[in-house]
Amino acid sequence: MQSTRKKMTGHEVLQTLFAGNKRFLSGRCEHPNHCEESRRGLTGGQEPMAVVLTCADSRVPPVDVFDQGLGDLFVVRVAGNIINDHILGSIEYAVDHLHSPLIMVMGHSSCGAITAVSQGVKLHGHVASLTPPIDAALKRTKGRPGCWTDNAAKELALAMARKIEESEPVIADMVQAGKVLVVATYYDLHTGEVTLLSEGVLAPPALSSAA
């Protein structure tokens, strides 16, 4: 286990991740913790600094987007970054047992699932279980200025972050105790930039909210 890692607060981790995204944008990635020493150091356990719930879309790789490495992020991926009991259980494990102080829900532009629902495509099989939360986000953003589906992706990320933050008993209690910070963000496939959506959370330096 990487025992040399400094214990950080959720806000400090958020700043670290946005600093990594800035390196990603500038083409100056450091690719930390990719060496053999890092790999061997993780065989005894893990201490991920953050949980990132994001879409299963192959174009949205959190470790690369935030310029992190092995053992840095506890990544949970599912189409539409939509939560269920299994997803919540995974997140609970990361914050309660691995002591990750930050939970980030990251939506993204050009989401295929959201686009399909917005066009009235009938999803078949288990994919259909994604429809209700996506449809709700689309209805809440109908008529807003800008791209409807991208606005819905932001709304969906915010909605999932709120549900996680309020999830009892584990996460809600840790949030109330100040042990865990839950935020929603948005990744733009065109620019590579991650923006902060959550209100009331201090944006990292030189970065602004995109609610």
C-alpha positions in Angstrom: 0.0 0.0 0.0 1.2 3.5 -0.7 1.8 4.7 2.8 3.6 7.8 1.7 0.4 9.5 0.3 -0.5 12.6 2.2 -4.0 12.4 3.8 -6.1 15.0 2.0 -9.6 16.5 2.4 -12.2 16.2 -0.3 -11.5 19.8 -1.3 -7.8 19.2 -1.6 -8.4 16.1 -3.7 -10.7 18.1 -5.9 -7.9 20.6 -6.5 -5.5 17.8 -7.2 -7.7 16.3 -9.9 -8.4 19.6 -11.6 -4.7 20.3 -11.6 -4.3 17.0 -13.4 -7.0 17.9 -15.9 -5.1 21.2 -16.5 -2.0 19.1 -17.4 -4.1 16.9 -19.6 -5.4 19.9 -21.5 -2.0 21.4 -22.0 -0.4 18.2 -23.1 2.0 18.1 -20.2 0.8 15.0 -18.4 3.1 13.6 -15.7 1.6 10.1 -15.8 2.3 9.5 -12.0 2.3 6.1 -10.4 2.6 4.1 -13.6 6.0 2.5 -12.7 6.8 -1.0 -11.5 7.5 0.4 -8.0 4.0 1.9 -7.8 2.4 -1.4 -9.1 4.3 -3.5 -6.5 3.5 -1.0 -3.8 -0.2 -1.6 -4.3 -0.2 -5.4 -3.9 -0.9 -5.1 -0.2 -3.8 -2.7 -0.4 -5.2 0.5 -1.9 -5.8 4.1 -0.8 -7.6 5.8 -3.7 -7.9 9.5 -3.2 -11.3 9.7 -4.9 -14.2 7.8 -6.2 -15.2 8.7 -9.7 -18.6 7.5 -11.0 -18.8 8.1 -14.7 -20.2 6.7 -17.9 -18.9 3.5 -19.4 -18.2 5.4 -22.7 -14.7 4.5 -24.0 -14.0 8.1 -24.7 -14.2 9.1 -21.0 -11.2 7.6 -19.1 -10.9 9.3 -15.7 -7.4 8.2 -14.9 -6.1 9.8 -18.1 -8.4 12.9 -18.0 -7.1 13.7 -14.5 -3.5 12.6 -15.2 -3.4 10.0 -12.4 -2.1 6.5 -12.1 -2.4 3.1 -10.5 -4.2 3.2 -7.2 -5.2 6.9 -7.4 -8.8 6.6 -8.4 -11.6 4.2 -7.5 -13.5 4.3 -10.8 -17.1 3.0 -11.1 -18.4 3.0 -14.6 -21.9 2.5 -16.0 -23.8 3.8 -19.0 -25.2 7.3 -18.1 -23.4 7.3 -14.7 -26.6 6.2 -13.2 -26.7 4.7 -9.7 -28.3 1.6 -8.3 -27.8 -0.5 -5.2 -24.7 -2.2 -6.7 -23.2 1.1 -7.6 -23.9 2.6 -4.2 -22.4 -0.5 -2.5 -19.2 0.0 -4.5 -19.0 3.7 -3.5 -19.8 2.9 0.1 -16.9 0.4 0.1 -14.5 3.1 -1.2 -15.4 5.8 1.3 -16.0 3.6 4.4 -13.3 1.0 4.0 -10.7 2.7 1.8 -11.3 6.2 3.2 -11.6 8.1 0.0 -12.7 11.6 0.9 -14.1 12.6 -2.4 -17.0 11.2 -4.5 -17.2 12.7 -8.0 -20.0 12.0 -10.5 -18.8 13.0 -14.0 -21.2 13.4 -16.9 -20.0 14.1 -20.4 -21.0 15.6 -23.7 -22.4 13.6 -26.6 -23.7 10.8 -24.4 -25.1 8.1 -26.5 -27.7 6.9 -24.0 -29.1 10.4 -23.5 -29.1 11.1 -27.2 -31.1 7.9 -27.8 -33.7 8.7 -25.2 -34.0 12.3 -26.4 -34.8 11.0 -29.9 -37.5 8.6 -28.7 -35.5 5.5 -29.4 -37.0 2.5 -27.5 -34.2 0.9 -25.5 -34.4 -2.9 -25.3 -33.3 -5.5 -22.7 -31.6 -4.3 -19.5 -30.5 -1.1 -21.3 -34.1 0.0 -20.8 -33.5 0.4 -17.1 -31.5 3.5 -17.9 -34.4 5.3 -19.4 -36.3 6.7 -16.4 -33.5 8.9 -14.9 -32.4 10.0 -18.3 -35.9 10.9 -19.3 -36.4 12.9 -16.0 -33.2 14.9 -16.8 -34.3 15.6 -20.3 -37.7 16.8 -19.1 -36.1 19.2 -16.5 -33.8 20.7 -19.2 -36.2 21.0 -22.1 -36.2 24.5 -23.5 -32.9 25.6 -21.8 -30.5 27.5 -24.0 -27.7 25.4 -25.5 -27.5 21.8 -26.4 -30.4 19.9 -24.9 -28.7 16.5 -24.5 -25.5 18.1 -23.0 -27.7 20.1 -20.6 -29.4 16.9 -19.7 -26.1 15.2 -19.1 -25.2 17.9 -16.6 -28.6 17.7 -14.9 -28.2 13.9 -14.7 -24.8 14.2 -13.0 -26.2 16.7 -10.5 -29.2 14.4 -9.8 -27.0 11.4 -9.2 -24.6 13.4 -7.0 -27.6 14.5 -4.8 -28.9 10.9 -4.5 -25.4 9.7 -3.5 -25.0 12.5 -1.0 -28.4 11.6 0.6 -27.8 7.9 0.5 -28.4 6.4 4.0 -26.9 5.3 6.2 -23.3 5.2 5.2 -22.6 8.1 2.8 -25.1 10.6 4.2 -23.6 10.2 7.7 -20.1 10.6 6.4 -21.1 13.7 4.4 -22.7 15.2 7.5 -19.6 14.5 9.5 -17.5 16.3 7.0 -15.5 13.2 6.1 -16.7 13.0 2.5 -17.4 15.6 -0.2 -19.7 14.8 -3.1 -19.5 16.8 -6.3 -20.9 16.7 -9.9 -18.7 17.5 -12.9 -18.9 17.5 -16.6 -16.3 16.4 -19.2 -16.3 18.0 -22.6 -15.2 15.5 -25.3 -14.3 18.3 -27.7 -12.0 20.2 -25.4 -11.0 17.6 -22.8 -11.9 20.0 -20.0 -13.7 19.0 -16.8 -15.9 21.7 -15.2 -17.5 21.8 -11.8 -21.3 21.7 -11.7 -22.0 21.6 -8.0 -23.1 24.8 -6.4 -21.8 25.8 -3.0 -18.4 24.0 -3.7 -15.4 26.3 -4.0 -14.1 25.9 -7.5 -10.4 25.1 -7.8 -8.1 28.1 -8.6 -8.4 29.4 -12.2 -11.4 27.2 -12.8 -15.1 28.2 -12.7 -18.4 26.4 -12.3 -20.4 25.4 -15.3 -23.9 24.9 -13.8 
